[in-house]
Every structure is written in C-alpha cells, then in structure tokens.
Amino acid sequence: MEIRPVHHRSTRRSRNTLWIEIRNNCDLDIELERAGQRGPAQITLPALNTAVVKIDVTPDQEPESLQYRATNFLIGPDRALPVNLKITLPPLSASAPAPANKVGEGHAPKN
C-alpha cells in the first residue's frame, strides 16, 4: 500500500477537507475498517488500483496518521492486521508534492 501526499485541500469556514490517494499494490482487494477517531468508517481499496479518500477535519486537528484494521488480512484468530496510514500535509502554499509514503516501512504492528 502506498499513501500519496494530500491530493487536494480546501478550506470552508471552520472545516478543512483533505483528499488523499491510496494505492493498493496488492493482488487482492483490501477492506479497511477505522480503528481510530478520524477518517472514513470503511475504505475499500481495489486490487492494483488507486482510491481517492476524502477526510474532513478542523484546521487545528489535521491528522498525521489514520488508524485502520485490514479486516480481510488476519494475523490471528479474529484479529485483523493493524494499518497506520501516514499522511503528508504540505503547507497551503506548497507547490511541489512531497514523496509518497509506503505503508509498513519502519512501522511494525504493536501487540
């Protein structure tokens, strides 16, 4: 899985909307279920495709990461694989995109 930097950012009143691209490099669909406080409740990432995900936040609560569980990737009986989606937030005035983050690099699941 690869999380690309914020694709689009808009501000309206007291809300920010972030659009991020998540690339599924796996041959299988990945079903994500939110485990943290932010982000969509469920995300389906089609195999070998990119999904665009909308995240609504307040300006003072922009996420650095989103916590999910991959419900169709089990690491034990009834235990889904934990997934931490690291979000790269460029400054509002930034014109060049930041490099993409690959899930799993330097992040081991905590037991």
Contact map, one row per residue, 1 for C-alpha under 8 A:
111000000000000000000111110000000000000000000000000000000000000000000000000000000000000000000000000001100000000
111100000000000000000111100000000000000000000000000000000000000000000000000000000000000000000000000111100000000
111110000000000000011110000000000000000000000000000000000000000000000000000000000000111000000000000111100000000
011111100000000000011110000000000000000000000000000000000000000000000000000000000000001100000000001110000000000
001111100000000000011000000000000000000000000000000000000000000000000000000000000000001111000000111110000000000
000111111000000001111000000000000000000000000000000000000000000000000000000000000000001111000000000000000000000
000111111000000001111000000000000000000000000000000000000000000000000000000000000000000000000000000000000000000
000001111100000001110000000000000000000000000000000000000000000000000000000000000000000000000000000000000000000
000001111110000111100000000000000000000000000000000000000000000000000000000000000000000000010000000000000000000
000000011111000111000000000000000000000000000000000000000000000000000000000000000000000000000000000000000000000
000000001111111110000000000000000000000000000000000000000000000000000000000000000000000000000000000000000000000
000000000111111100000000000000000000000000000000000000000000000000000000000000000000000000000000000000000000000
000000000011111000000000000000000000000000000000000000000000000000000000000000000000000000000000000000000000000
000000000011111100000000000000000000000000000000000000000110000000000000000000000000000000000000000000000000000
000000000011111110000000000000000000000000000000000000011110000000000000000000000000000000000000000000000000000
000000001111011111000000000000000000000000000000000000011110000000000000000000000000000000000000000000000000000
000000001110001111100000000000000000000000000000000001111000000000000000000000000000000000000000000000000000000
000001111100000111110000000000000000000000000000000001111000000000000000000000000000000000000000000000000000000
000001111000000011111000000000000000000000000000000111100000000000000000000000000000000000000000000000000000000
001111110000000001111100000000000000000000000000000111100000000000000000000000000000000000000000000000000000000
001111100000000000111110000000000000000000000000011110000000000000000000000000000000000000000000000000000000000
111100000000000000011111000000000000000000001000011110000000000000000000000000000000000000000000000000000000000
111100000000000000001111100000000000000000001001111000000000000000000000000000000000000000000000000000000000000
110000000000000000000111110011000000000000001111110000000000000000000000000000000000000000000000000000000000000
110000000000000000000011111000000000000000000011100000000000000000000000000000000000000000000000000000000000000
100000000000000000000001111110000000000000000011000000000000000000000000000000000000000000000000000000000000000
000000000000000000000000111110000000000000000011000000000000000000000000000000000000000000000000000000000000000
000000000000000000000000011111000000000000000111000000000000000000000000000000000000000000000000000000000000000
000000000000000000000001011111100000000000011110000000000000000000000000000000000000000000000000000000000000000
000000000000000000000001000111110000000000011110000000000000000000000111100000000000000000000000000000000000000
000000000000000000000000000011111000000001111000000000000000000000000111000000000000000000000000000000000000000
000000000000000000000000000001111100000001111000000000000000000000011110000000000000000000000000000000000000000
000000000000000000000000000000111110000011100000000000000000000000011110000000000000000000000000000000000000000
000000000000000000000000000000011111111111000000000000000000000001111000000000000000000000000000000000000000000
000000000000000000000000000000001111100000000000000000000000000000111000000000000000000000000000000000000000000
000000000000000000000000000000000111110000000000000000000000000001110000000000000000000000000000000000000000000
000000000000000000000000000000000111111000000000000000000000000000100000000000000000000000000000000000000000000
000000000000000000000000000000000101111100000000000000100000001001100000000000000000000000000000000000000000000
000000000000000000000000000000000100111110000000000001110000000001000000000000000000000000000000000000000000000
000000000000000000000000000000000100011111100000000011100000000000000000000000000000000000000000000000000000000
000000000000000000000000000000001100001111100000000000000000000000000000000000000000000000000000000000000000000
000000000000000000000000000000111100000111110000000000000000000000000000000000000000000000000000000000000000000
000000000000000000000000000000111000000111111000000000000000000000000000000000000000000000000000000000000000000
000000000000000000000000000011110000000001111100000000000000000000000000000000000000000000000000000000000000000
000000000000000000000111000011110000000000111110111000000000000000000000000000000000000000000000000000000000000
000000000000000000000001000111000000000000011111111000000000000000000000000000000000000000000000000000000000000
000000000000000000000001111111000000000000001111100000000000000000000000000000000000000000000000000000000000000
000000000000000000000011111100000000000000000111110000000000000000000000000000000000000000000000000000000000000
000000000000000000000011100000000000000000001111111000000000000000000000000000000000000000000000000000000000000
000000000000000000001111000000000000000000001101111100000000000000000000000000000000000000000000000000000000000
000000000000000000001110000000000000000000001100111110000000000000000000000000000000000000000000000000000000000
000000000000000000111100000000000000000000000000011111000000000000000000000000000000000000000000000000000000000
000000000000000000111100000000000000000100000000001111100000000000000000000000000000000000000000000000000000000
000000000000000011110000000000000000001100000000000111110000000000000000000000000000000000000000000000000000000
000000000000000011110000000000000000011100000000000011111000000000000000000000000000000000000000000000000000000
000000000000001111000000000000000000001000000000000001111100000000000000000000000000000000000000000000000000000
000000000000001111000000000000000000000000000000000000111110111000000000000000000000000000000000000000000000000
000000000000011100000000000000000000000000000000000000011111110000000000000000000000000000000000000000000000000
000000000000011100000000000000000000000000000000000000001111110000000000000000000000000000000000000000000000000
000000000000000000000000000000000000000000000000000000000111110000000000000000000000000000000000000000000000000
000000000000000000000000000000000000000000000000000000001111111000000000000000000000000000000000000000000000000
000000000000000000000000000000000000000000000000000000001111111100000000000000000000000000000000000000000000000
000000000000000000000000000000000000010000000000000000001000111111000000000000000000001000000000000000000000000
000000000000000000000000000000000000000000000000000000000000011111000000000000000000011110000000000000000000000
000000000000000000000000000000000000000000000000000000000000001111100000000000000001111000000000000000000000000
000000000000000000000000000000000101011000000000000000000000001111110000000000000001111000000000000000000000000
000000000000000000000000000000000111110000000000000000000000000011111000000000000111100000000000000000000000000
000000000000000000000000000000011111000000000000000000000000000001111100000000000111100000000000000000000000000
000000000000000000000000000000011110000000000000000000000000000000111110000000011110000000000000000000000000000
000000000000000000000000000001111000000000000000000000000000000000011111110000011110000000000000000000000000000
000000000000000000000000000001111000000000000000000000000000000000001111110000011000000000000000000000000000000
000000000000000000000000000001100000000000000000000000000000000000000111110000010000000000000000000000000000000
000000000000000000000000000001000000000000000000000000000000000000000111111000011000000000000000000000000000000
000000000000000000000000000000000000000000000000000000000000000000000111111111111000000000000000000000000000000
000000000000000000000000000000000000000000000000000000000000000000000000111110111000000000000000000000000000000
000000000000000000000000000000000000000000000000000000000000000000000000011111110000000000000000000000000000000
000000000000000000000000000000000000000000000000000000000000000000000000011111100000000000000000000000000000000
000000000000000000000000000000000000000000000000000000000000000000000000010111110000000000000000000000000000000
000000000000000000000000000000000000000000000000000000000000000000000000011111111000000000000000000000000000000
000000000000000000000000000000000000000000000000000000000000000000001111111101111100000000000000000000000000000
000000000000000000000000000000000000000000000000000000000000000000001110111000111110000000000000000000000000100
000000000000000000000000000000000000000000000000000000000000000000111100000000011111000000000000000000000000100
000000000000000000000000000000000000000000000000000000000000000000111100000000001111100000000000000000100000100
000000000000000000000000000000000000000000000000000000000000000011110000000000000111110000000000000000100000000
001000000000000000000000000000000000000000000000000000000000000011110000000000000011111000000000000000100000000
001000000000000000000000000000000000000000000000000000000000000111000000000000000001111100000000000010100000000
001111000000000000000000000000000000000000000000000000000000001111000000000000000000111110000000000010000000000
000111000000000000000000000000000000000000000000000000000000000100000000000000000000011111000000010010000000000
000011000000000000000000000000000000000000000000000000000000000100000000000000000000001111100000000000000000000
000011000000000000000000000000000000000000000000000000000000000000000000000000000000000111111100110000000000000
000000000000000000000000000000000000000000000000000000000000000000000000000000000000000011111100000000000000000
000000001000000000000000000000000000000000000000000000000000000000000000000000000000000001111100000000000000000
000000000000000000000000000000000000000000000000000000000000000000000000000000000000000001111110000000000000000
000000000000000000000000000000000000000000000000000000000000000000000000000000000000000001111111100000000000000
000000000000000000000000000000000000000000000000000000000000000000000000000000000000000000001111100000000000000
000000000000000000000000000000000000000000000000000000000000000000000000000000000000000000000111110000000000000
000010000000000000000000000000000000000000000000000000000000000000000000000000000000000001000111111000000000000
000010000000000000000000000000000000000000000000000000000000000000000000000000000000000101000001111100000000000
000110000000000000000000000000000000000000000000000000000000000000000000000000000000000000000000111110000000000
011110000000000000000000000000000000000000000000000000000000000000000000000000000000000000000000011111000000000
011110000000000000000000000000000000000000000000000000000000000000000000000000000000011100000000001111100000000
111000000000000000000000000000000000000000000000000000000000000000000000000000000000000000000000000111111000000
111000000000000000000000000000000000000000000000000000000000000000000000000000000011110000000000000011111010000
000000000000000000000000000000000000000000000000000000000000000000000000000000000000000000000000000001111111000
000000000000000000000000000000000000000000000000000000000000000000000000000000000000000000000000000001111110000
000000000000000000000000000000000000000000000000000000000000000000000000000000000000000000000000000000011111000
000000000000000000000000000000000000000000000000000000000000000000000000000000000000000000000000000000111111100
000000000000000000000000000000000000000000000000000000000000000000000000000000000000000000000000000000010111110
000000000000000000000000000000000000000000000000000000000000000000000000000000001110000000000000000000000011111
000000000000000000000000000000000000000000000000000000000000000000000000000000000000000000000000000000000001111
000000000000000000000000000000000000000000000000000000000000000000000000000000000000000000000000000000000000111
